[in-house]
Amino acid sequence: MNAAEEPVLRKKLRRKEMQDFFTKLPPTVVAIEACGGSHHWARQLQRLGHEVRILPPQYVKAYVKRGKNDAADAEALCEAMSRPTMRSVPVKTAEQQAALMLVGMRDRLIRNRTQLANAIRGYATELGYTAAKGVRHIAPLLDRIATDETLPEMARDLFAIHVREYVQLQAEIEKVETRLMDWHRADECSRRLAQIPGVGPIGASLLIMKTPAPERFRSGRDFAAWLGLTPQDHSTAGKVKLGVITRAGDEALRRTLVVGSTSLLRQIRAGRARNASPWLVDMLRRKPPKLVAVALANKIARIAWKMMITGAAYHSRSVAPSAAIAV
């Protein structure tokens, strides 16, 4: 489409024809719907001198007219891109995507380990063996089973296969976590974010890796809304109706912040926290713990955004330990 938003070219391209077509095309603005290969193609087109805007699919869908096909999607992309208030996704570098791959691999390995541990527990329970909760109790359980000669030979052989698989998974997780910790130590901003209570090295690394560009957000509340940690708005006719959190944005990052908040609250409620925010202590007295955990995750997100923008270190305003113990 030209500047007057009139169609000037309609052409269907195969994947192998894309590079040649855009090489011959004069520099222009190209809209791409966010998907698995969008960042790769965005980098390729930027090298050719084009300006690339990656648009979230949910923002483009509103401009699709009746019917759904490639031509309608392309027209909707052009229409959405031309809106002055339309938001785009920053193009990730190959290094950023490699770091995200590291986090994704860790999540997958942990899921596989959890699945295997549950299977081991189930089979062991059928044979009369039980273990306490927690991954650290799986290895002693397998050792007890391996030394029991009263079990059928087939059962011992199958548990031996489980042992080899579990040991291999554990070793892979340790390798990935070592590389993730190396990445965290090498990044100055990630080290600063880890100073926030409830944010450890994993949470700090995720905040740096998954945040596209902190300066694109107008405020900490916008950043928290991007993470899906703000109430959903159902207001109409001047009546304000706020619901549960929207759960928009990156699920892994939001989950990590909520889990970190829950861990911090558990320490405060048990009286083991050295420093506790007066706001947090007061919230725990008045609100359910799960609600406070989400509110704390929202506040952590705002603090993290401010620290990423300003480059400042974290400074806490704490109360005496006795106040936290009284919760």
Long-range contacts (C-beta under 8 A, 24 or more apart in sequence): 1-78, 1-82, 5-78, 5-79, 5-82, 7-75, 10-71, 12-70, 19-44, 22-48, 22-50, 23-48, 25-50, 27-51, 29-53, 29-81, 31-55, 31-77, 31-78, 31-80, 31-81, 32-77, 33-57, 33-60, 33-73, 33-77, 34-89, 38-89, 39-91, 39-92, 39-97, 42-91, 43-91, 43-93, 43-94, 46-91, 52-91, 53-81, 53-88, 54-88, 54-89, 54-90, 54-91, 55-80, 55-81, 55-86, 55-87, 55-88, 55-89, 56-87, 56-89, 59-86, 59-87, 89-212, 90-212, 90-213, 90-216, 92-212, 96-209, 99-183, 99-205, 99-209, 100-209, 100-210, 102-176, 102-179, 102-180, 102-183, 103-180, 103-205, 103-206, 103-209, 103-210, 103-252, 105-176, 106-173, 106-176, 106-177, 106-180, 107-252, 109-169, 109-172, 109-173, 109-176, 110-173, 112-169, 113-166, 113-169, 113-170, 113-173, 116-162, 116-165, 116-166, 116-169, 117-166, 119-162, 120-159, 120-162, 120-166, 123-155, 123-158, 123-159, 123-162, 124-159, 127-151, 127-155, 138-166, 139-166, 142-166, 180-205, 189-307, 189-308, 189-311, 192-307, 192-311, 192-312, 192-313, 192-314, 193-304, 193-307, 193-308, 193-314, 195-313, 195-314, 196-300, 196-303, 196-304, 196-307, 196-314, 197-264, 197-275, 197-316, 198-257, 198-260, 198-261, 198-263, 198-264, 198-296, 198-297, 198-300, 199-257, 199-260, 199-300, 199-304, 200-260, 202-256, 203-256, 203-257, 203-260, 206-252, 206-253, 206-256, 207-253, 207-304, 207-308, 208-308, 210-250, 210-252, 210-253, 211-308, 214-305, 214-308, 214-309, 215-309, 217-305, 219-305, 220-301, 220-302, 220-303, 220-305, 220-306, 221-302, 223-301, 223-302, 223-304, 223-305, 224-298, 224-301, 224-302, 224-305, 227-253, 227-254, 227-257, 227-301, 228-254, 229-254, 229-257, 229-294, 229-297, 229-298, 229-301, 230-298, 245-294, 254-297, 257-297, 257-300, 257-301, 258-293, 258-294, 258-297, 260-297, 260-300, 261-292, 261-293, 261-294, 261-296, 261-297, 261-300, 262-289, 262-290, 262-293, 264-296, 265-289, 265-292, 265-293, 265-296, 268-324, 268-327, 269-327, 271-321, 271-324, 271-325, 271-327, 273-321, 273-324, 274-318, 274-321, 275-316, 275-318, 275-319, 275-321, 275-324, 276-318, 276-319, 276-321, 276-323, 276-324, 276-327, 277-316, 277-317, 277-318, 277-319, 278-317, 278-319, 278-323, 281-319, 281-323, 281-324, 281-327, 284-327, 285-327
